[in-house]
Each structure stands twice: as C-alpha cells, then as structure tokens.
C-alpha cells in the first residue's frame, strides 16, 4: 500500500514523524545525530533497502484486510491497535506487497482485491454447486418447476443448477479466506507504538525488496502521490536480472466491471427459462426478452466506456510520468505539523535522493517508467484490456443455466439431446461469449469519450448496446439456431456449432494472447 503521505491514511509524513526521535537517538539504527546528519543517515539507510532487524519484516494473511468487506481499509481508526498488529507475523519473504494511493476510492480497491483474491475460488465453488444441481435434477431428486420449449423438444425444467451455482459462488466470494502473505501497512506497521511505527516506515524499501511480487492498484491519483512513486522505484530497483519478480498493475475499475458482467449474466440467465416457459404464453416474453437483454447490456456498456477512459488516462500519465509532478503531504502542509506547529522535514528529499542513487538521476528513472512500465501493463491486460480467463469466469452463470436444460433433457430420457445441449452451452460460454465480449470492448473503446450533455452520452451507450445486439449477438445465436434446424443429428449440429464459434474465438483472441 502507498505508505506514509496520504491524507487520512495510516502513516503520516515520514521525515516529519521520524525527525524528533531520530535526532534524540531513540531509533537505534540511526543513532543520535543532528538534523542534517539525520537526513543523510536516513537517506543512506533507505538506499540500502536493508532490514533494520529481522523482527520488523512482517506480513498478514490477505484475508485479514478483506474481511467484513474490507473494514480495516474503510475504517481508519482502530479501537484496539495492538490486536490489529497481532494479526501480522514475522516472515522471511512477503508474497505480495499491496501498493495503492489513499486518495483513491476505497470501495473500488476493495472490490478489485476481492476479485483478485476470491474470484477463482468463487467460480470453482459455483461450478461444483451447478454440477451438483444438474445431477440432482437429472436424477429427479429435485423437482421440475417449469415446462420449457426448446429447439429439440418440450421438457420439464428448473433452474437448480443456476441458483446453486450463484449461491455457492457469491457465498465463497465474500466469505473465502485466502492465505497469501501480503504486506498491508495498517496491519504490518504498528499504529500506536511510536518506536515500531517509525521503524516500520523507515523499512518500506526493505519490505519491497523482500517481496516476491508487487500489486499496484492503479487509479488516477496513484502517480500523483510521491510515496507511490517511491514504492515503484524501490521495487524496480530491487529486481534481479536472473530472477525478475512480477510487478502486477490492475486498474481499480476492474472490480466494478467484474460485478457488472457477472450480475448481467446472472440476470439474463435467470430470465432465459421464463422466456421459453409455457407458463408465460399469455405474456409476449419473446418480445420482452430482447428488451431485457438490451437494458442489461446498457449499464455494462456505460461502465466499460468509463473503464476505457480510465485506461486512456493511465497511459497518458505514464507517458508524461514525472517525479517532480508527484505531491506529498509535507509540502501541502508547508512543512508544519498542523497540530503542534512543529517544522516537518521534507519527504521529497529522501525520495529524490534515493532515486538519484538507484538510477543515476530522476530522468533515467522517469524514462524507465514511461517505456517499460507502460509496455508491461499493456502486455498484462492484452489488446482488449481484459484477459480471456477473466471473461469466462465473470460470465460463468450462463453455462450454469445451460446445465439446467441439459439436465431436463437427460431426465426425460433424451440423452443425445442432453449431451448436445451441454456441448452447445459450453461452446457458447468458452468461445461465443468471449467473441461478444471482444466486440463490446472494441465498441466501448471507440465510444469511450464522455460527452458534456448527459442525454447525448447516454445515447452513445444505447447505440453501443444496440450494435452489440444486432451484429455479433445475432451472429452467434443465429449460428446456433441455424445448425439445429439444418441438421437432424443433435450431436452433429452441436459439434458444427462448436467448431464455428471456436474458430471465430481463436481468430479474435489468439493473436492477442489474452
């Protein structure tokens, strides 16, 4: 996490906090010294990125900052700081250093951390629950609730696979407790013991050097904070050419976009059986359903346009990256403690001298960030700014819905139709939906610019949703219907459909290695 100079964050200004006790010799690693000697000693210590003592290198389980929807990150005051610090423990290596700006939106950071830490276990749990629902439905343990008319016949159906998948995945998503060793400053640095707190702040560089990876939660304020710049500089400097460690950059909007896609898929999948149900013959569900899909796509398209605007800003910030442009709280406070009036030394002295020592000058470091960091970020996300694996995980409710139809056909004794339905559902999930998603990303990127007029901006999102439904959406589902009516063999039709959408998905995704 971005340490020390963020307003409202757990760590106040570094040098101003350390000055008085370091000068009096209370922090043994520096000894008693004058203000000028203190400044030089601290710079020399931080440049080495050495641990002052083994006990100071601490981590916590990644579940700790995320429990209760990130309560430790949302609530800056702790009624029991010692118990908070006791949630950390000594380690030889930190698995991941979490870096972010305290000036960004906390709920977005909590959302993306939940996705990164709990997303995969949630999808696995959902798949297990959906498979269990399919088996229980196919064996008539769970009752049928609807009579649905499909391309290959009329079946007694129930959305047990879908609902069991959603319940299992959502439960695990919010209650899973990952055990990765991470550095979170609110937990790993004591918040009330002055000696431990200041020693921990002085060892930030050492924490980074002893981290196997670094996760940057990027928002528009990140590169504008001096200590976020310091953390990137220290981590890159501590890299070994023989064994480089990953620097992972994730935009904080990735979390809300994941919620949007998963929720949209769940809503569409939950209402799909109703459209096919004979119980709703008196209501024009077949006309209503496309409208529902359109209304479901609309907020998603709007969110993805915002996401691509954020990525554009991110790349602009990287191309214009400058250490001098980064702000620090001590300068904003005019180097005076607002509570006591005591003069604060400047954090910028420490940060810039360390960077000068590590890179031979600020300009060399800035050039490295502009070139290598931008290229690394684009490579991590791919051309569509999302990875293929992320797309299929976030859209998993769709395939759980298809398992319900396969189970209904199996229960009716139509085994070939059941296998055919499962193959078509898997093909649409693994290949068809990623093709649609790639089109969504291209449309949202083209129309990303926000218009001044609210209605005009909303109209662009409507246009993007309509384009997505009319062209790629119609193509994928048109191919499904066409092969089912053209070929009498359900297995041959489903195999041909899978081959068509699979080839299309390869053409769209493989060149980008997403």
C-alpha positions as CSV (number, residue, x, y, z in Angstrom):
1,X,0.0,0.0,0.0
2,X,1.0,3.5,-0.5
3,X,2.7,4.4,2.7
4,X,3.0,7.4,4.8
5,X,1.9,10.6,3.0
6,X,-1.7,10.0,2.1
7,X,-4.3,12.2,3.8
8,X,-6.4,10.1,6.1
9,X,-4.1,7.1,5.7
10,X,-2.5,5.2,8.5
11,X,1.0,6.6,8.1
12,X,1.7,10.4,8.4
13,X,4.6,12.2,6.8
14,X,7.7,10.1,7.1
15,X,10.5,12.6,7.8
16,X,8.4,14.9,10.0
17,X,7.3,11.9,12.1
18,X,10.8,10.4,12.4
19,X,12.8,13.6,12.9
20,X,12.5,14.3,16.7
21,X,13.1,10.7,17.9
22,X,15.8,10.0,15.4
23,X,17.7,13.2,16.5
24,X,17.4,12.1,20.1
25,X,18.8,8.6,19.2
26,X,15.6,6.7,20.2
27,X,15.7,4.8,16.9
28,X,18.9,2.7,17.3
29,X,19.5,2.1,13.6
30,X,20.4,5.7,13.1
31,X,21.8,6.7,16.4
32,X,21.8,10.2,17.9
33,X,22.5,12.9,15.3
34,X,21.8,16.5,14.2
35,X,19.1,17.4,11.8
36,X,21.4,17.4,8.9
37,X,23.2,14.2,9.9
38,X,19.8,12.6,10.5
39,X,18.8,13.5,6.9
40,X,21.9,11.9,5.4
41,X,21.8,8.8,7.7
42,X,18.2,8.2,6.8
43,X,18.8,8.5,3.1
44,X,21.8,6.1,3.3
45,X,19.7,3.6,5.2
46,X,16.8,3.7,2.8
47,X,19.0,3.5,-0.2
48,X,20.4,0.1,1.0
49,X,16.8,-1.3,1.4
50,X,18.1,-3.4,4.3
51,X,16.0,-4.6,7.2
52,X,16.9,-2.9,10.4
53,X,16.3,-6.2,12.3
54,X,14.6,-9.5,11.3
55,X,11.6,-8.9,13.6
56,X,10.4,-5.9,11.6
57,X,9.8,-7.9,8.4
58,X,6.1,-8.8,8.8
59,X,3.1,-9.9,6.7
60,X,-0.5,-10.8,7.2
61,X,-2.9,-13.2,5.5
62,X,-4.6,-11.5,2.6
63,X,-8.0,-12.4,4.2
64,X,-7.4,-10.1,7.1
65,X,-7.7,-6.7,5.2
66,X,-10.6,-8.0,3.2
67,X,-12.8,-9.5,5.9
68,X,-16.1,-7.7,6.5
69,X,-15.9,-6.1,3.1
70,X,-12.5,-4.5,3.8
71,X,-13.4,-3.0,7.1
72,X,-9.8,-2.5,8.1
73,X,-9.3,-0.4,4.9
74,X,-12.6,1.5,5.2
75,X,-12.3,2.3,9.0
76,X,-9.1,4.4,9.6
77,X,-9.5,4.4,13.4
78,X,-9.0,1.1,15.3
79,X,-10.2,0.7,18.9
80,X,-7.6,-1.9,19.6
81,X,-4.4,-1.2,17.6
82,X,-2.4,-3.9,19.4
83,X,-4.8,-6.6,18.3
84,X,-4.6,-5.2,14.8
85,X,-0.8,-5.5,14.8
86,X,-1.1,-9.0,16.3
87,X,-2.8,-10.1,13.1
88,X,0.6,-9.8,11.4
89,X,3.6,-12.1,11.9
90,X,7.3,-12.4,11.1
91,X,8.2,-13.8,7.7
92,X,11.3,-14.4,5.7
93,X,9.6,-13.3,2.5
94,X,6.4,-11.4,1.6
95,X,4.4,-13.0,-1.1
96,X,2.9,-9.7,-2.3
97,X,3.3,-6.0,-1.5
98,X,0.0,-4.1,-1.9
99,X,0.5,-0.6,-3.2
100,X,-2.2,2.0,-3.7
101,X,-3.0,5.6,-3.1
102,X,-5.1,6.6,-0.1
103,X,-6.6,9.3,-2.2
104,X,-8.4,6.9,-4.5
105,X,-11.9,5.4,-3.9
106,X,-11.6,2.7,-1.3
107,X,-14.7,0.7,-2.3
108,X,-13.2,0.2,-5.8
109,X,-9.9,-1.0,-4.4
110,X,-11.7,-3.4,-2.0
111,X,-13.8,-4.7,-5.0
112,X,-10.8,-5.4,-7.2
113,X,-8.9,-7.1,-4.3
114,X,-11.9,-9.3,-3.7
115,X,-11.9,-10.2,-7.4
116,X,-8.2,-11.0,-7.4
117,X,-8.1,-13.0,-4.2
118,X,-11.5,-14.6,-4.1
119,X,-12.7,-14.7,-7.7
120,X,-11.2,-18.0,-8.8
121,X,-12.3,-19.9,-5.7
122,X,-15.8,-18.5,-6.1
123,X,-16.1,-19.7,-9.7
124,X,-14.8,-23.1,-8.8
125,X,-17.4,-23.3,-5.9
126,X,-20.1,-22.1,-8.3
127,X,-19.1,-24.8,-10.9
128,X,-19.3,-27.5,-8.2
129,X,-22.7,-26.3,-7.0
130,X,-24.0,-26.0,-10.6
131,X,-22.8,-29.5,-11.4
132,X,-24.5,-30.9,-8.2
133,X,-27.7,-29.1,-9.2
134,X,-27.5,-30.7,-12.7
135,X,-27.0,-34.2,-11.3
136,X,-29.8,-33.8,-8.8
137,X,-32.2,-32.5,-11.5
138,X,-31.2,-35.2,-14.0
139,X,-31.9,-37.9,-11.4
140,X,-35.3,-36.4,-10.4
141,X,-34.1,-35.7,-6.8
142,X,-35.0,-32.0,-7.3
143,X,-38.5,-31.2,-8.8
144,X,-39.1,-29.5,-12.1
145,X,-40.8,-26.1,-11.9
146,X,-41.3,-25.0,-15.5
147,X,-42.3,-26.5,-18.8
148,X,-39.9,-25.1,-21.4
149,X,-40.0,-25.4,-25.2
150,X,-36.5,-25.8,-26.7
151,X,-35.4,-26.3,-30.2
152,X,-35.2,-30.0,-29.8
153,X,-38.4,-30.5,-27.7
154,X,-40.5,-29.7,-24.7
155,X,-39.1,-30.5,-21.2
156,X,-39.9,-30.2,-17.5
157,X,-37.1,-27.8,-16.3
158,X,-36.0,-26.0,-13.2
159,X,-33.1,-23.5,-12.6
160,X,-31.5,-25.5,-9.9
161,X,-28.0,-25.5,-11.5
162,X,-28.1,-21.8,-12.0
163,X,-29.3,-20.9,-8.5
164,X,-27.0,-23.4,-6.7
165,X,-24.1,-22.1,-8.8
166,X,-24.9,-18.4,-8.0
167,X,-25.4,-19.1,-4.3
168,X,-22.2,-21.1,-3.9
169,X,-20.1,-18.6,-5.9
170,X,-21.4,-15.5,-4.1
171,X,-21.1,-17.1,-0.7
172,X,-17.5,-18.2,-1.4
173,X,-16.7,-14.8,-3.0
174,X,-17.5,-12.9,0.2
175,X,-16.5,-15.5,2.8
176,X,-13.4,-17.1,1.4
177,X,-10.3,-16.5,3.4
178,X,-7.2,-16.5,1.2
179,X,-3.9,-17.2,3.0
180,X,-1.4,-15.4,0.8
181,X,1.3,-13.5,2.9
182,X,0.8,-9.8,1.9
183,X,2.1,-6.5,3.2
184,X,-0.7,-4.2,4.3
185,X,0.6,-1.2,6.2
186,X,-2.3,-0.8,8.6
187,X,-1.7,-4.3,9.9
188,X,2.1,-4.9,9.4
189,X,3.2,-1.5,10.9
190,X,2.2,-0.7,14.4
191,X,-0.2,2.2,14.6
192,X,0.3,3.4,18.2
193,X,3.7,2.2,19.3
194,X,5.8,5.2,18.1
195,X,9.1,3.3,18.0
196,X,7.7,0.4,16.0
197,X,5.7,2.7,13.7
198,X,8.6,4.9,12.7
199,X,11.0,2.0,12.3
200,X,8.4,0.3,10.1
201,X,8.1,3.4,7.9
202,X,11.8,3.6,7.5
203,X,11.9,0.0,6.3
204,X,9.4,0.4,3.4
205,X,12.2,-0.1,0.9
206,X,13.3,-3.3,2.6
207,X,9.7,-4.6,2.6
208,X,9.6,-4.1,-1.1
209,X,13.0,-5.8,-1.7
210,X,11.8,-8.8,0.3
211,X,8.5,-9.1,-1.6
212,X,8.1,-11.8,-4.3
213,X,5.7,-9.6,-6.2
214,X,4.1,-6.2,-6.1
215,X,0.4,-5.4,-6.8
216,X,-0.3,-1.9,-7.9
217,X,-4.0,-0.8,-7.6
218,X,-4.0,1.9,-10.1
219,X,-6.3,4.9,-10.0
220,X,-5.9,8.4,-11.4
221,X,-4.3,9.6,-8.1
222,X,-1.6,6.9,-8.0
223,X,1.3,8.5,-9.9
224,X,0.4,11.9,-8.3
225,X,1.5,10.7,-4.8
226,X,5.2,10.8,-4.0
227,X,5.3,7.7,-1.9
228,X,3.6,5.6,-4.6
229,X,6.4,6.7,-6.9
230,X,8.9,5.7,-4.3
231,X,7.4,2.2,-3.9
232,X,7.6,1.6,-7.7
233,X,11.2,2.9,-7.8
234,X,12.3,0.7,-4.9
235,X,10.6,-2.4,-6.3
236,X,12.1,-2.0,-9.8
237,X,15.5,-1.2,-8.4
238,X,15.5,-4.3,-6.2
239,X,14.8,-6.6,-9.1
240,X,17.3,-9.3,-10.1
241,X,18.1,-9.8,-13.8
242,X,18.4,-13.5,-13.2
243,X,15.1,-13.9,-11.4
244,X,12.7,-10.9,-12.1
245,X,9.7,-10.6,-9.8
246,X,6.3,-9.7,-11.2
247,X,5.0,-6.1,-10.9
248,X,1.3,-6.5,-11.4
249,X,-0.8,-3.5,-12.3
250,X,-4.6,-3.7,-12.1
251,X,-7.0,-0.7,-12.6
252,X,-9.3,-0.3,-9.6
253,X,-12.3,-0.2,-12.1
254,X,-11.7,-3.9,-12.8
255,X,-13.6,-4.8,-9.7
256,X,-16.8,-2.9,-10.6
257,X,-16.7,-4.1,-14.2
258,X,-16.5,-7.7,-12.9
259,X,-19.5,-7.2,-10.7
260,X,-21.4,-5.6,-13.7
261,X,-20.6,-8.5,-16.1
262,X,-21.4,-11.2,-13.6
263,X,-24.6,-9.6,-12.5
264,X,-25.7,-9.0,-16.1
265,X,-25.0,-12.7,-17.0
266,X,-26.9,-13.9,-13.9
267,X,-29.9,-11.7,-14.7
268,X,-30.1,-12.8,-18.3
269,X,-29.6,-16.5,-17.4
270,X,-32.2,-16.3,-14.7
271,X,-34.9,-14.9,-17.0
272,X,-34.0,-17.1,-20.1
273,X,-36.0,-20.1,-18.9
274,X,-39.0,-17.8,-18.3
275,X,-38.9,-16.8,-22.0
276,X,-39.1,-20.4,-23.0
277,X,-41.7,-21.4,-20.4
278,X,-45.2,-22.4,-21.5
279,X,-46.5,-20.9,-18.3
280,X,-45.9,-17.4,-19.8
281,X,-47.7,-17.9,-23.1
282,X,-50.1,-15.1,-22.4
283,X,-47.3,-12.6,-22.0
284,X,-45.1,-11.7,-25.0
285,X,-41.9,-12.9,-23.4
286,X,-40.1,-13.5,-26.7
287,X,-40.6,-9.8,-27.4
288,X,-39.8,-8.8,-23.8
289,X,-36.6,-10.8,-23.6
290,X,-34.5,-8.8,-26.2
291,X,-35.6,-5.7,-24.4
292,X,-34.4,-7.1,-21.1
293,X,-31.0,-8.1,-22.7
294,X,-30.7,-4.6,-24.1
295,X,-31.4,-3.0,-20.7
296,X,-29.0,-5.4,-19.1
297,X,-26.3,-4.5,-21.6
298,X,-26.8,-0.8,-21.2
299,X,-25.2,-0.2,-17.7
300,X,-22.5,-2.6,-18.6
301,X,-21.6,-0.7,-21.8
302,X,-21.7,2.5,-19.8
303,X,-19.3,1.1,-17.2
304,X,-16.9,-0.3,-19.8
305,X,-16.8,3.1,-21.6
306,X,-15.7,4.6,-18.2
307,X,-13.1,1.8,-17.8
308,X,-11.5,2.6,-21.2
309,X,-11.5,6.3,-20.3
310,X,-9.6,5.3,-17.2
311,X,-7.1,3.2,-19.2
312,X,-6.5,6.1,-21.6
313,X,-5.8,8.4,-18.6
314,X,-3.5,5.8,-17.2
315,X,-1.4,5.6,-20.4
316,X,-1.3,9.4,-20.6
317,X,0.0,9.6,-17.0
318,X,2.7,7.0,-17.9
319,X,3.8,8.8,-21.0
320,X,4.1,12.1,-19.0
321,X,5.4,10.5,-15.8
322,X,7.4,12.9,-13.7
323,X,8.7,12.6,-10.1
324,X,8.5,16.4,-9.7
325,X,4.8,16.4,-10.5
326,X,4.1,14.0,-7.6
327,X,2.7,15.6,-4.5
328,X,3.5,14.8,-0.8
329,X,1.6,15.8,2.3
330,X,4.5,17.6,3.9
331,X,4.7,20.1,1.1
332,X,0.9,20.5,1.1
333,X,1.2,21.3,4.8
334,X,4.0,23.8,4.1
335,X,6.2,21.6,6.3
336,X,4.4,22.4,9.5
337,X,2.6,20.0,11.7
338,X,-1.0,21.3,11.8
339,X,-1.5,20.1,15.4
340,X,1.8,21.3,17.0
341,X,3.2,23.8,14.6
342,X,6.5,21.8,14.6
343,X,8.6,22.1,11.5
344,X,8.5,19.0,9.3
345,X,11.4,17.8,7.1
346,X,10.5,17.2,3.5
347,X,9.8,13.7,2.2
348,X,10.9,14.7,-1.2
349,X,14.5,15.0,0.0
350,X,14.5,11.3,0.9
351,X,12.6,10.1,-2.2
352,X,14.6,12.0,-4.8
353,X,18.0,11.2,-3.3
354,X,17.2,7.5,-3.2
355,X,16.0,7.6,-6.8
356,X,19.1,9.5,-7.9
357,X,21.3,6.9,-6.2
358,X,19.5,3.9,-7.6
359,X,19.0,5.2,-11.2
360,X,21.7,7.8,-11.7
361,X,19.1,10.6,-11.9
362,X,15.4,11.3,-11.9
363,X,15.3,11.5,-15.7
364,X,16.6,7.9,-16.1
365,X,14.0,6.6,-13.7
366,X,11.2,8.5,-15.4
367,X,12.3,7.2,-18.8
368,X,12.3,3.7,-17.5
369,X,8.8,4.0,-16.1
370,X,7.5,5.6,-19.4
371,X,8.8,2.8,-21.5
372,X,8.9,-0.5,-19.6
373,X,6.0,0.1,-17.2
374,X,3.6,1.1,-19.9
375,X,4.6,-1.9,-22.1
376,X,4.3,-4.3,-19.2
377,X,0.8,-3.0,-18.3
378,X,-0.4,-3.4,-21.9
379,X,1.0,-6.9,-22.1
380,X,-0.6,-7.9,-18.8
381,X,-4.1,-6.9,-20.0
382,X,-3.9,-7.7,-23.7
383,X,-5.5,-5.8,-26.6
384,X,-9.0,-5.9,-25.1
385,X,-7.8,-4.7,-21.7
386,X,-9.2,-7.9,-20.1
387,X,-7.9,-11.4,-20.1
388,X,-9.7,-14.3,-21.7
389,X,-9.7,-16.2,-18.4
390,X,-11.4,-13.2,-16.7
391,X,-14.1,-13.1,-19.3
392,X,-15.1,-16.7,-19.0
393,X,-15.0,-16.6,-15.2
394,X,-17.2,-13.5,-15.0
395,X,-19.7,-15.0,-17.5
396,X,-20.0,-18.4,-15.8
397,X,-23.7,-18.0,-14.8
398,X,-24.5,-18.5,-18.5
399,X,-23.2,-22.1,-18.6
400,X,-24.9,-23.0,-15.3
401,X,-28.2,-22.1,-17.0
402,X,-27.4,-24.3,-19.9
403,X,-26.7,-27.2,-17.5
404,X,-30.3,-26.9,-16.4
405,X,-31.6,-27.5,-19.9
406,X,-29.2,-30.5,-20.3
407,X,-30.4,-32.0,-17.1
408,X,-34.0,-31.6,-18.2
409,X,-33.4,-33.4,-21.4
410,X,-31.5,-36.2,-19.6
411,X,-34.3,-36.6,-17.1
412,X,-36.8,-37.0,-20.0
413,X,-34.6,-39.8,-21.4
414,X,-33.4,-37.8,-24.4
415,X,-29.7,-38.5,-23.8
416,X,-28.4,-37.4,-27.2
417,X,-30.2,-34.1,-26.8
418,X,-28.8,-33.6,-23.3
419,X,-25.2,-34.1,-24.5
420,X,-25.9,-31.8,-27.5
421,X,-27.3,-29.1,-25.2
422,X,-24.3,-29.4,-22.9
423,X,-21.8,-29.1,-25.9
424,X,-23.6,-26.1,-27.3
425,X,-23.7,-24.4,-23.9
426,X,-20.0,-25.0,-23.2
427,X,-19.1,-23.8,-26.7
428,X,-21.1,-20.6,-26.3
429,X,-19.6,-20.0,-22.8
430,X,-15.9,-20.7,-23.8
431,X,-16.0,-19.2,-27.3
432,X,-19.2,-17.4,-28.2
433,X,-19.4,-15.1,-25.2
434,X,-15.7,-14.1,-25.5
435,X,-16.3,-13.1,-29.1
436,X,-19.2,-11.0,-28.0
437,X,-17.1,-9.5,-25.2
438,X,-14.3,-8.6,-27.6
439,X,-16.8,-6.7,-29.7
440,X,-18.1,-5.0,-26.6
441,X,-14.6,-3.9,-25.7
442,X,-13.9,-2.5,-29.2
443,X,-17.2,-0.6,-29.3
444,X,-16.7,0.7,-25.7
445,X,-13.1,1.8,-26.6
446,X,-14.3,3.6,-29.7
447,X,-17.1,5.4,-27.9
448,X,-15.1,5.9,-24.6
449,X,-15.1,9.7,-24.7
450,X,-17.6,11.3,-22.3
451,X,-19.9,13.8,-23.7
452,X,-20.8,17.0,-21.9
453,X,-24.5,16.5,-22.5
454,X,-25.8,13.7,-20.2
455,X,-28.5,12.6,-22.7
456,X,-26.1,12.5,-25.6
457,X,-23.7,10.5,-23.5
458,X,-26.5,8.0,-22.6
459,X,-27.5,7.8,-26.2
460,X,-24.0,6.7,-27.1
461,X,-24.3,3.8,-24.6
462,X,-27.7,2.9,-26.1
463,X,-26.1,2.9,-29.6
464,X,-23.3,0.7,-28.4
465,X,-25.7,-1.8,-26.8
466,X,-27.9,-1.9,-29.9
467,X,-24.8,-2.5,-32.2
468,X,-23.7,-5.3,-29.9
469,X,-27.2,-7.0,-30.1
470,X,-27.8,-6.5,-33.8
471,X,-24.5,-7.8,-35.2
472,X,-22.3,-10.1,-33.0
473,X,-25.1,-11.2,-30.7
474,X,-27.3,-12.1,-33.7
475,X,-24.5,-13.9,-35.4
476,X,-23.6,-16.2,-32.5
477,X,-27.2,-17.1,-31.7
478,X,-28.2,-17.2,-35.3
479,X,-25.5,-19.8,-35.9
480,X,-26.9,-21.8,-33.0
481,X,-30.4,-21.8,-34.4
482,X,-29.3,-22.4,-38.0
483,X,-27.3,-25.6,-37.2
484,X,-30.1,-27.0,-35.1
485,X,-32.7,-26.6,-37.9
486,X,-30.4,-27.6,-40.7
487,X,-29.1,-30.9,-39.4
488,X,-31.3,-33.7,-37.9
489,X,-28.5,-35.1,-35.7
490,X,-28.3,-33.0,-32.5
491,X,-24.7,-34.1,-31.8
492,X,-23.5,-33.3,-35.3
493,X,-25.3,-29.9,-35.1
494,X,-23.8,-29.0,-31.7
495,X,-20.3,-30.1,-32.9
496,X,-20.5,-28.0,-36.0
497,X,-21.7,-25.0,-34.0
498,X,-18.8,-25.5,-31.6
499,X,-16.3,-25.7,-34.5
500,X,-17.7,-22.4,-36.0
501,X,-17.6,-20.3,-32.8
502,X,-14.4,-22.0,-31.7
503,X,-12.7,-20.9,-34.9
504,X,-14.0,-17.4,-34.6
505,X,-12.8,-17.2,-31.0
506,X,-9.4,-18.3,-32.0
507,X,-9.2,-15.7,-34.7
508,X,-10.3,-13.0,-32.3
509,X,-8.3,-13.9,-29.1
510,X,-5.2,-15.9,-30.1
511,X,-3.4,-13.1,-31.9
512,X,-3.6,-11.1,-28.7
513,X,-2.5,-13.9,-26.4
514,X,-5.3,-12.8,-23.9
